[in-house]
Amino acid sequence: MGSPLAVRGLYAVNVDNGTGTCTCPDYETRGGSCKHILAVEFTIRRESGKGGRYKVTEQVKVTYTQEWSAYNAAQCEEKDRFVALLSDLCSRVATPTPEGPGRSRLPLGDMVFACTYKVYSRFSSRRFTSDLRDAQ
């Protein structure tokens, strides 16, 4: 088996000497492991064996083609569909009957909807207010 030398982009990475070397400017400036060395070490696993022998397992990252038009359409529709599905799901939550005097409670399904949508949006409460208003 040959030396574990990999070409990552425009830089040559050699991890055969144990510490790793790279021809990128980051490695030449800092002298430590750069992102290229770390990537090659991540994909090449070494297992020590008897008599100083070692087994090298190279992991190949599988990439898949992306249908970008469908991906973009899904990203544009995600929020609207999420709101519709969440609304339908929360409409089935039963509100318990109030016990004793006091003001009437908000429907439990509405509260679950607002809490879940707030977490999904990852906005602050002030920024989320307009989204909640639109959903209403």
Summary of the structure (lengths in Angstrom):
residues: 136
radius of gyration: 27.7
end to end distance: 64.9
largest distance: 82.7
contacts: 268
relative contact order: 0.07
helix: 49%
strand: 15%
